[in-house]
Amino acid sequence: MAEGVKIAARNQKAFHEYFIDEKFEAGIELTGTEVKSIRLGHVNLKDSFCVVKDGEMSVIGMHISPYEIFVRGMHISPYEKGNIFNKDPLRVRKLLMHKREIMRLFGRVKQDGYALIPLSVYFRGSLVKVEVALCKGKKLYDKR
């Protein structure tokens, strides 16, 4: 990554589950409280993936939580800067890329075994970006 980039979250599971062919940078459509939650590191990419539908690319399963979650104690306290405009943490979010790139990726994803997986969420200046990779699934014997 270049200078002025702050990584908010990485999808380490993707490197274990897939062979990475190509990487792309995409913008993401977010609300204000979601950006604040990402700044605090409350984002999880573990089971997320991207789909292309009607010429638009969306990310599904990316969890941006407006809550502070403590895993061991199972304590959930509301995010102090959250308000009535909080969105569903697992909602489908639109990714922003050029139409030409989206259609090229759609053609590759239609091939057998390819998927679009978000690898990381990061800040480039004040903008939130998502690193999306064109991946091919590994077999069980490849995961050693």
N, C-alpha and C positions, 0 to 999 in steps of 0.2 A: 504494500500500500504506500501511497505517496505521503508527503508532508502535509500536516493539517488534517489528518484523518484519525478519528477516535473510534475504535471498535467497541460497539455496545454488546454484541452477542455473536457467538460462533456456533455452527452446527457441526460438532465433532463427530457425531454419529454418521453423517453423510460421507465422511472420508473412509469410514469403516465399511459402509454398506454399498458404496458405488465407486466406479472408476470415473474420474473427472475428465471430460473431453475438452470442453471450452468453458470459459468464464465470461460473464457479462455483468455490467453495472446497470441497475435500474433504479429509478425514483419510486417512491411509494406514496400513496394517497393516505394521509393520516389526519386525525383531529388534534387539537391542542393538548388535551389531557394524555393522549397516546404518546406524543412527543416527549412530554414531561416524564412519563413512565419509562420510556426508552432511555432517557438521560440518567435515570436512577438505576438502570440495568434490569428492569422488570419485563424482560422479553425472553421468550423461549422458542427456539426454532426446531426442536427435536423431531417432531413428526410432521413437519410442514412440507408442502410441495406446491408447484405452480401448475396452472392449467391455462390453456388458450381457448377462449370461447368467444365467438362473434368478433374476431379480430382484436380482442383485448386480452391481456394477460393478468391473471389474478393469483394471489397467494392464499392458500387454504391451510388452516391449522397452525398459523403463527399466533402464539399466545402473548398478547400485550396486556399485562394485568394492571388495573388501577388500584390494586391492593398490595399491601405488604404481606407476603406470605412467609411464615416460618415453617419449614418442612418438618423438623423433628417434633415441635410442640403442636403442630397443626393449628396454629393461631393465625387468624386472619383479621387484620385491623385495616380499616379503610384508609386509602391514600389521602393524606391530609389536604392535598391540593385538588382532589377530585370534586366534581360537582354533578348537577343533574344532567350534564351533557356527556357523562361517561358512556362509552359504547360497549358492546359485547366484546369480551376479551378474545374470543375466537372468530370474530366476524371475518368475512371474505374481504380482502383489501386489494385494490387495483394497483398494478405495477405500471410504471410509466416508461415506455420504450418507444423507439421509432417503429412505425407500422411495418416497414421493410424487415427489420430485425425480428419482430414478432412472427411474421409469416414464414421467415426462414427457419426459425426455431420450431414452429408448428409442423413444418415439413419433416424436420429431423425427429420430432417426438412421435410422429405417426409410425416411424420405423420401430421394429420389434426391440424391446428392451431399453429404450431411451426414456429418460424422465428429466423434468426441470426441477431442480432442488435449490432452495435458497441456502447459501453457505454462511453468510454473515450479514449483520445489520450494523451499519456504521454511520458516523457523521462526517460529511465532507464540508467543512466550514459549518454553516448552520443548517444544512440540508441533510435529511435522512436518506441514505442510499441502501440498497440491498444488492449483495453480490449473488447472482443467480448462475448456476452451472448446468450445463448439458451433461447428464450422467448416464452411464450404462451400469445396470445392476451387476453385482458380483455374485458368483456361485458360492456355495458353502465352503468349498475347498480353497477359494481365493482369500478367505477372511482370516487366514493364519497369520 
